[in-house]
Amino acid sequence: MSRSKRTLVAFAAASLLFGGNFVAAKEGLSFFPPLLFVSLRFDVAAVALGAYVLATHTGEDLLPRTRGDVASILATGVLSIGLANALIYVGEQYASGAVASIVFSLNPILTPVFAGVLLADERLSRRGAIGLVVGLAGVVLVIDPSVAGLLGGAVGKAILFGGAVAGALGAVLIRRSSGALSSTARTAWALPIAALLCHGLSLASGERIAAVAWTPNALLALGYVGVLAGAVAYIAYFGLLDETGAITANLVFYLVPVVATVGGWALLGESVTALTVAGFLVVFAGFAVLGSESVDVETLRALVRDRREGSSRALGDDQPAGFESD
């Protein structure tokens, strides 16, 4: 498989699986306390990914050797995985999966801000700044700028925003660390750190395992967020992060709300307001502006013009003798 195809597959897989995470998390919160739920998710993901890396990597490939390796593991475990998801699961108690995913989609808008400060090779251009402002406007619509909207679920939305900040900052710090470990090995080290962090937060908040309702739906939700939205999605996402950079990789979170919204509507019966849809479309417009950064409009125009001229010449050459083109 070519590099471009691998990137496309990783982008699609991360978007789909992370989008499903918001749906499964909302379902799982009916059976688990939030911080304990995310802790158990990381336990399952750590076992699954650990088994995979032990089967596919040598001991030398798994061993952190530099400060950059250690820094990247900590940024992944504490910020990109641990704190970001802890805040998502707590915040999703106060919001639907669709709204939670859209607020979290602020992640790729925040990423260029941190990258501009911390990374020399990833800067926010004028076009990127416009995309950032448009995306922010979309998130404001989703949050609902009315007094009632701001007060209703404001705590949950603020917590979800904190998760987006943690995820964006973590992604940039991973790039900044310049570690030599593969993304899969780094994630395998990071998941136990994230699990320990969230178990500590769970205990500190007074959550207890006795509060869990161990139903088939609870186990199904835990299996999805642990294996598919955990181990598999992290392999795709962090591989994409190393391959394309923090700004491009975090664009997956613009497609996550589509999956979360459709999944929440189809599986959980969640309603979607017109303001939420409008906000998402504005956020997506911000994505389009940011994503067009690599598109050279003048080059595209030249290609179209050359193709038209080539077609005209070919048409003229193919006409029968004695005829002239108009």
Secondary structure as UniProt FT lines:
FT   HELIX           3..28
FT   TURN            29..31
FT   HELIX           34..56
FT   HELIX           59..62
FT   HELIX           67..74
FT   HELIX           75..83
FT   HELIX           84..91
FT   TURN            92..93
FT   HELIX           97..104
FT   TURN            105..106
FT   HELIX           107..118
FT   HELIX           126..143
FT   HELIX           147..151
FT   TURN            152..153
FT   HELIX           154..177
FT   HELIX           183..204
FT   TURN            205..206
FT   HELIX           209..211
FT   HELIX           216..223
FT   HELIX           224..232
FT   HELIX           233..244
FT   HELIX           246..249
FT   TURN            250..251
FT   HELIX           252..268
FT   HELIX           274..291
FT   HELIX           292..294
FT   HELIX           297..318
FT   TURN            321..322
//
